[in-house]
Amino acid sequence: ARNMKFQEWDLRKVPFFDGFPEDFLNYLEKHVVQRLFLSGQRMIAQGDAGSAVYILVAGEAHVMLESNKVGEMHPGALFGEMQALGMSDRRTATVQAQTACCVQ
């Protein structure tokens, strides 16, 4: 199962990437890394440093502030962008897998 690969999410379907040049999107697609998280695992944690932006490719996740659920994520959801874009110096929320999740 180590070499298992989920289908990649088309970046052009993610509103965040609207208006990005095609060459840039092609570059990103060549450098995508997929990660698998099991149910209950934290994908990012509120207050942590981090520079990666993730797209949920498969599975469902909860968005947590402190220990309170404030949202749900489904395939196509983007997260981690606030800190990665310099809008915050730390992760602003925790995202926890509710099912097995694949992100890229």
Backbone as CSV, one residue per row, in Angstrom:
resi,resn,N_x,N_y,N_z,CA_x,CA_y,CA_z,C_x,C_y,C_z
1,ALA,0.822,-1.203,0.000,0.000,0.000,0.000,0.861,1.260,0.000
2,ARG,2.135,1.122,0.211,3.015,2.292,0.220,3.030,3.033,-1.095
3,ASN,2.913,2.322,-2.190,2.967,2.956,-3.505,1.581,3.319,-4.030
4,MET,0.564,3.148,-3.199,-0.787,3.476,-3.609,-0.903,4.976,-3.866
5,LYS,-1.575,5.348,-4.923,-1.737,6.757,-5.250,-3.186,7.027,-5.623
6,PHE,-3.762,8.028,-4.969,-5.108,8.465,-5.304,-5.030,9.345,-6.542
7,GLN,-6.146,9.464,-7.223,-6.178,10.384,-8.360,-5.927,11.787,-7.851
8,GLU,-5.127,12.529,-8.579,-4.812,13.897,-8.180,-5.988,14.812,-8.454
9,TRP,-6.136,15.818,-7.640,-7.198,16.799,-7.787,-6.740,17.829,-8.805
10,ASP,-7.594,18.166,-9.724,-7.273,19.175,-10.730,-7.278,20.548,-10.066
11,LEU,-6.122,21.175,-10.005,-6.005,22.477,-9.354,-6.915,23.522,-9.980
12,ARG,-7.247,23.346,-11.241,-8.105,24.308,-11.932,-9.539,24.289,-11.403
13,LYS,-9.900,23.246,-10.650,-11.238,23.148,-10.055,-11.298,23.776,-8.664
14,VAL,-10.170,24.231,-8.156,-10.120,24.823,-6.817,-10.163,26.342,-6.974
15,PRO,-11.227,26.989,-6.476,-11.370,28.436,-6.666,-10.151,29.258,-6.236
16,PHE,-9.434,28.811,-5.239,-8.240,29.514,-4.775,-7.252,29.764,-5.918
17,PHE,-7.180,28.835,-6.870,-6.206,28.922,-7.950,-6.724,29.652,-9.190
18,ASP,-7.952,30.189,-9.129,-8.484,30.970,-10.254,-7.544,32.119,-10.580
19,GLY,-7.237,32.275,-11.847,-6.399,33.396,-12.271,-4.910,33.125,-12.233
20,PHE,-4.487,31.979,-11.680,-3.062,31.660,-11.684,-2.651,31.281,-13.104
21,PRO,-1.442,31.667,-13.540,-0.988,31.308,-14.894,-0.903,29.796,-15.081
22,GLU,-1.217,29.350,-16.278,-1.196,27.926,-16.599,0.178,27.303,-16.343
23,ASP,1.244,28.019,-16.660,2.596,27.491,-16.418,2.830,27.223,-14.936
24,PHE,2.327,28.110,-14.088,2.486,27.939,-12.643,1.702,26.720,-12.159
25,LEU,0.469,26.555,-12.639,-0.336,25.395,-12.251,0.316,24.098,-12.721
26,ASN,0.871,24.092,-13.923,1.579,22.913,-14.425,2.777,22.586,-13.544
27,TYR,3.508,23.617,-13.113,4.657,23.426,-12.216,4.197,22.797,-10.896
28,LEU,3.141,23.358,-10.314,2.634,22.820,-9.047,2.227,21.360,-9.188
29,GLU,1.530,21.044,-10.271,1.058,19.673,-10.466,2.199,18.673,-10.566
30,LYS,3.333,19.086,-11.074,4.489,18.191,-11.185,5.168,17.961,-9.829
31,HIS,4.887,18.831,-8.856,5.567,18.754,-7.561,4.632,18.406,-6.411
32,VAL,3.434,17.960,-6.738,2.452,17.591,-5.721,2.909,16.329,-5.000
33,VAL,2.739,16.339,-3.691,3.012,15.167,-2.860,1.706,14.795,-2.173
34,GLN,1.351,13.536,-2.217,0.140,13.089,-1.543,0.491,12.520,-0.174
35,ARG,-0.404,12.754,0.782,-0.246,12.205,2.129,-1.560,11.566,2.536
36,LEU,-1.475,10.497,3.283,-2.640,9.783,3.770,-2.723,9.945,5.281
37,PHE,-3.912,10.278,5.780,-4.154,10.396,7.211,-5.270,9.434,7.584
38,LEU,-5.133,8.797,8.724,-6.157,7.880,9.209,-7.189,8.638,10.026
39,SER,-8.357,8.068,10.166,-9.424,8.682,10.951,-8.900,9.056,12.341
40,GLY,-9.150,10.288,12.744,-8.717,10.766,14.053,-7.381,11.489,14.047
41,GLN,-6.600,11.345,12.999,-5.300,12.020,12.948,-5.467,13.496,12.629
42,ARG,-4.614,14.315,13.244,-4.573,15.740,12.920,-3.751,15.943,11.657
43,MET,-4.291,16.691,10.734,-3.561,17.010,9.510,-2.746,18.285,9.705
44,ILE,-3.339,19.269,10.368,-2.612,20.454,10.832,-3.171,20.794,12.204
45,ALA,-2.367,21.466,13.021,-2.792,21.794,14.382,-2.735,23.299,14.621
46,GLN,-3.793,23.816,15.211,-3.881,25.231,15.543,-2.666,25.629,16.374
47,GLY,-2.048,26.735,15.976,-0.897,27.254,16.706,0.446,26.788,16.181
48,ASP,0.450,25.742,15.363,1.711,25.250,14.804,2.202,26.140,13.665
49,ALA,3.501,26.107,13.442,4.076,26.737,12.255,3.882,25.768,11.095
50,GLY,3.877,26.274,9.896,3.749,25.407,8.728,3.744,26.244,7.475
51,SER,4.127,25.628,6.370,4.170,26.379,5.118,3.416,25.691,3.995
52,ALA,2.858,24.525,4.249,2.179,23.779,3.194,0.708,24.156,3.105
53,VAL,0.197,24.139,1.886,-1.222,24.290,1.602,-1.702,22.929,1.119
54,TYR,-2.848,22.497,1.592,-3.357,21.172,1.268,-4.701,21.249,0.553
55,ILE,-4.939,20.287,-0.329,-6.242,20.075,-0.941,-6.705,18.694,-0.485
56,LEU,-7.904,18.635,0.060,-8.472,17.354,0.461,-8.947,16.639,-0.801
57,VAL,-8.318,15.516,-1.112,-8.622,14.756,-2.327,-9.691,13.706,-2.052
58,ALA,-9.615,13.063,-0.900,-10.569,12.017,-0.537,-10.759,12.038,0.968
59,GLY,-11.974,11.742,1.401,-12.274,11.670,2.825,-13.011,12.896,3.333
60,GLU,-13.239,12.904,4.650,-13.906,14.012,5.310,-13.120,14.397,6.542
61,ALA,-13.120,15.711,6.841,-12.362,16.225,7.975,-13.176,17.281,8.704
62,HIS,-12.834,17.493,9.963,-13.449,18.543,10.764,-12.445,19.662,10.995
63,VAL,-12.956,20.883,11.016,-12.159,22.056,11.361,-12.470,22.370,12.822
64,MET,-11.420,22.513,13.617,-11.578,22.723,15.056,-10.876,24.014,15.492
65,LEU,-11.542,24.784,16.337,-10.921,25.908,17.041,-10.942,25.533,18.504
66,GLU,-9.737,25.515,19.094,-9.596,24.935,20.434,-10.116,23.511,20.339
67,SER,-11.139,23.146,21.086,-11.675,21.780,20.968,-13.084,21.786,20.395
68,ASN,-13.478,22.900,19.785,-14.830,23.034,19.241,-14.838,22.861,17.720
69,LYS,-15.736,21.992,17.252,-15.903,21.805,15.811,-16.600,23.037,15.241
70,VAL,-15.972,23.654,14.232,-16.553,24.849,13.617,-16.845,24.653,12.128
71,GLY,-16.472,23.512,11.574,-16.731,23.280,10.164,-16.372,21.880,9.732
72,GLU,-16.765,21.563,8.519,-16.458,20.268,7.908,-15.805,20.509,6.564
73,MET,-14.946,19.579,6.167,-14.291,19.652,4.862,-14.578,18.384,4.081
74,HIS,-14.760,18.578,2.785,-15.041,17.488,1.855,-14.061,17.601,0.688
75,PRO,-13.969,16.569,-0.153,-13.025,16.631,-1.270,-13.133,17.933,-2.068
76,GLY,-11.967,18.509,-2.337,-11.874,19.787,-3.036,-11.586,20.944,-2.103
77,ALA,-11.748,20.729,-0.790,-11.488,21.789,0.184,-9.988,22.081,0.263
78,LEU,-9.676,23.340,0.421,-8.300,23.813,0.550,-8.094,24.257,1.987
79,PHE,-6.952,23.910,2.585,-6.655,24.391,3.933,-5.158,24.578,4.116
80,GLY,-4.807,25.404,5.103,-3.407,25.731,5.360,-2.959,27.005,4.680
81,GLU,-3.851,27.633,3.919,-3.465,28.793,3.120,-3.225,30.049,3.945
82,MET,-3.907,30.204,5.065,-3.765,31.432,5.858,-2.313,31.629,6.309
83,GLN,-1.727,30.597,6.878,-0.351,30.694,7.368,0.633,30.685,6.211
84,ALA,0.381,29.867,5.210,1.312,29.756,4.084,1.419,31.063,3.303
85,LEU,0.339,31.832,3.254,0.346,33.101,2.521,0.763,34.289,3.383
86,GLY,1.118,34.020,4.638,1.573,35.095,5.515,0.451,35.889,6.149
87,MET,-0.767,35.384,6.100,-1.895,36.077,6.714,-1.953,35.824,8.214
88,SER,-1.188,34.857,8.672,-1.083,34.528,10.089,0.298,33.919,10.295
89,ASP,0.879,34.119,11.466,2.202,33.536,11.694,2.123,32.099,12.203
90,ARG,0.924,31.621,12.498,0.702,30.241,12.955,-0.578,29.697,12.331
91,ARG,-0.736,28.385,12.379,-1.974,27.761,11.893,-3.142,28.302,12.711
92,THR,-4.211,28.697,12.041,-5.331,29.335,12.723,-6.395,28.343,13.195
93,ALA,-6.306,27.092,12.769,-7.275,26.070,13.167,-6.624,24.702,13.076
94,THR,-7.257,23.744,13.707,-6.855,22.341,13.595,-7.768,21.684,12.567
95,VAL,-7.189,20.876,11.695,-7.990,20.072,10.763,-7.689,18.617,11.094
96,GLN,-8.757,17.888,11.426,-8.632,16.502,11.873,-9.427,15.585,10.955
97,ALA,-8.785,14.499,10.520,-9.441,13.524,9.650,-10.572,12.835,10.407
98,GLN,-11.737,12.775,9.775,-12.867,12.036,10.360,-13.013,10.668,9.713
99,THR,-12.471,10.535,8.527,-12.379,9.250,7.825,-10.934,9.192,7.325
100,ALA,-10.556,8.105,6.716,-9.246,8.085,6.063,-9.261,9.206,5.017
101,CYS,-8.212,10.001,5.001,-8.146,11.163,4.102,-6.861,11.141,3.295
102,CYS,-6.987,11.560,2.056,-5.827,11.784,1.202,-5.788,13.271,0.888
103,VAL,-4.622,13.872,1.075,-4.430,15.283,0.722,-3.268,15.386,-0.248
104,GLN,-3.268,16.473,-0.988,-2.113,16.767,-1.832,-1.839,18.244,-1.719
